[in-house]
Amino acid sequence: MRRACLAVVLTLWATLAAALDVEDHRHYPGTSDATLRILSTADLDVFEPYLLEFQSTRPALSIDYTVVSSAELYTAIEGGADFDLALSSAMDLQFRLANDGRALSYRSDRTEALPDWARWRNLIFAFTSEPAVVVLSTDRFKGLEIPTTRQDLITLLRENPESFGGAVGTYDVRDSGLGYLFATQEARSTDAYWRLSEVMGRLDPQLYCCSGQMIDDVAEGRLALAYNVLGSYAAERIARDSGGRVQILRMQDFANVMLRTAIIPKTSDRPEDAGAMIDMLATLGLREERGDWPLPPLRPSGTADTTGFGPIRLGPALMVYLDPLNRRAFLTEWEAAMEQR
């Protein structure tokens, strides 16, 4: 019986892989045929502890976990793909799915305990607060002054083109939902974003879909720095194996802080199990110390915000740059800055 169930899982997985651009996938068998299907942007390196913790409380439940980009996740859920839980770093795309009726309502004592800014209409729930940071190669920065603000970074790049040509990485915001969120929120908040983009554009910047790939290339010395990557992924990489080759910088003039969120898609066959996972994530999100968990809580301790900027808020304002005309105008300006010839 278990072999027959495994064959069904493999068949479904092959069908899914053909329909989605899958980055990673893992099946965690339980003692029954019941399966919770999770679509997520969180790498297995950082999210597996959460899956194992949840399964330890429900050993009969199998978990099928698929990693995709935030744009792929949005397209899949918007198109009615069969998943029970969707976890994403792209708050704006998650909010759009919830606002467009693609999410089921869920409410519990644990979700009610979340602060107002970490949930919206019992449809979308935040469980981490993660800043965008600059990650630099300590080897390639030898002899260079470490920047602390965007203006410092602009000056550094302008004055040292020989050190940074082809060696600056950032998101390709045309393809990365998280990258687009960070870029649009930063452009709304500081004029330095466009000046920095123009300077990067003269240096043949390397464009990426994901934080993990940028951090890997910094650690290997292929990049001197990566801009606007997830601080949680960078911290995990440093703790794991960077050997002092990577340093994290949080700009002191402005910090984008993303909320990682969960929704229960309307197609869910197991909304109660999905809700139980949200309860666990909400509880961990409210913890006061990071502890051994790879992702930070909603209010990380010891990181008081001295810049006056808090997390990007869940709300209708996230929809502004998802409007087709606004998106086209933003990408046109971004391409002019970042793809100079």
GIUR-V14737 format. One line per field, one symbol per residue. ss: DSSP state (h for helix, s for strand, l for the rest). psi: psi as a letter, one per 30 degrees, with the letter a starting at -180 (. if undefined). burial: b if it has 9 or more other C-alpha atoms within 8 Angstrom, else e. Layout:
BEGIN
ss=???
psi=???
burial=???
END
This chain:
BEGIN
ss=lhhhhhhhhhhhhhhhhhhllllsssssllllllsssssslllhhhhhhhhhhhhhhllllssssssllhhhhhhhhhllllllssssllhhhhhhhhhlllssllllhhhhlllhhhsslllssssssssssssssllllllllllllhhhhhhhhhhlhhhhlllsssslllllhhhhhhhhhhhhhllhhhhhhhhhhllllsssllhhhhhhhhhlllllsssssshhhhhhhhhhhllllsssslllllllssssssssslllllhhhhhhhhhhhhhhhllllllllllllllllllllllllllllllhhhhhhhlhhhhhhhhhhhhhhhlll
psi=eeeeeeeeeeeeeeeeefflikelkkkjkaglfkkjjkklfkkeeffeeeeeeefffiffklkjkkklleeeeeeeeeggkjlfkkklfjeeeeeeeefgggkkkkkleeeffklefgljhgekkkfljjlklkkljeefgkfkkklfleeeeeeeeefhffffkggkklkjfffjeeeeeeeeeeeffkffeeeeeeeeffgikkklfkeeeeeeeeefgfkelkkhlkeeeeeeeefegfhgfkkkkjkffkjkjkkklkljlffkfifeeeeeeeeeeeeefflfkebgkeklaeiklghkjffgkalkkklffffegfkeeeeeeeeeeeeeefhk.
burial=eeeebeeeeeeeeeeebeebebebbeeeebeebeebbbbbbbbeebbeeebeebbeeebbbbbbbbbbbbbbbbebbbeeeebbbbbbbbbbbbbbbbeeebbbeeeeebbeebeeebbbebbbbbbbbbbbbbbbbbeebeeeeeebbbebbbebbeeebeebbbbbbbbbbeebbbbbbbbbbbbeeeebbbbbbbbbbbbbbbebbbbebbbebbbebebbbbbbbbbbbbbbbbeeebeebbbbbbbbebbbbbbbbbbbbbbbeebeebbebbbbbbbbbbbeebeeebbbbbbbeeeeeeeebebbebeeebbebbeeebbeebbeebbebbbbe
END
